[in-house]
Amino acid sequence: MPDLDLVSIIQFVGYPGLFTAVFLESGVFFGFFLPGASMLFTAGLLASQGVFNVWILIPLLTLAAILGDSAGYWFGAKVGIKLFERKDSRFFRQEHLVRARDFYEHHGVLAIVLARFLPIIRTFAPIVAGIVQMRYRTFLIYNITGAVIWGAGVTFIGFYLGEKVPGVEKYLTPIILLIILATCIPVVREYLRQSKKNKESSSPA
């Protein structure tokens, strides 16, 4: 059962592991594969069962999200442009970076907040912001806003449901699948939009 695996992993890694996972997925390019929202929700649910202290967990994960995005920004500002020249590998795909760049160009600075809810783009958006030299003060405002809405919000929803809905843990698998589906829908829409745009631009006048 995938939920049992995730629960076991989260319980095993504890606060340090959760902090590290959120930090890496928020802005370190090889952290894109981490579970993101489903991990936050499950951690919040476990907090409702006494596994974690929610008043420690939520600030910790929010801070990890802020620091992760900031690390991604400064990485992009200093050396990120070289990623466009980097060959694909097991932990890096050019298409991820290009997709994040297109998303940023389409949504502007708001992309820093919106990207929090999009797998893969969440990891690469702050790197792109650094590459294009977004003003750091502006970036930080949107970074903190997105971290609070995503990091604190999703974790609190898990905690709240665990507190208010008896036996909600029995439905953890469908809930996680629903979260994954919900976060993938915007990615698919963006992919289809970009594909349509590319076809239109390549079509003869």
Phi, psi and omega in degrees: 000124184297327181292322180295322177298313181295316178300314181297318180296315181297318178296323182290316185280333176065201181302313182299318181293319178296316178301313182296317181296315179294319178301311183294317183289339184279345182188001178257119197304332181273007178262010187295337187277353184291157193287347171062240188301320180296327178291317179298314181299314181295320177298319177296319178297318178295328177295325178293340180262005177089003179290322176235158171271115186297331181283346171266317187298309185297310177299324181295314182289326176295316178297319179299319179295319180295312182293323179296314178297320180296320177297318178297319179300310183290328174297315178297320182293327185269311186226001187300329182300334180289342178296331180291345178258356184281139178281154178298145177215186182298326185250010180212136176227127178306320185298329178296316181292317180295320179296319179293321178297315179297321179296318179295316180296329181282322187253350180067211184296335178297341179301331181296325177281310183298324183297336180304331185261009182240114178305147181072303178300325178306321183284321189267342182301313179295330177295316178297319179301322177290320180299318182274005175062042172301142178301128188296324180299319177295315179302316184297322179299312180290327177299310181296318179301311180296322180295321180291314182295317184275300185298308180284319186296308182294321178296318180294323178300316177299316179295315183297314179295322178296328179282322191260337184249107181299134176071018182298333181297339178291339183252022184297320181299307178296328178295315179296318178298322178294319177298315179299316179297315182297323180282338180276334182303311178299326179295315179296317179299317180294320179297316180294321179297317181291322179296318178296320179296317180295321178295320179294322181287334180270348180288142178293144181291000000 
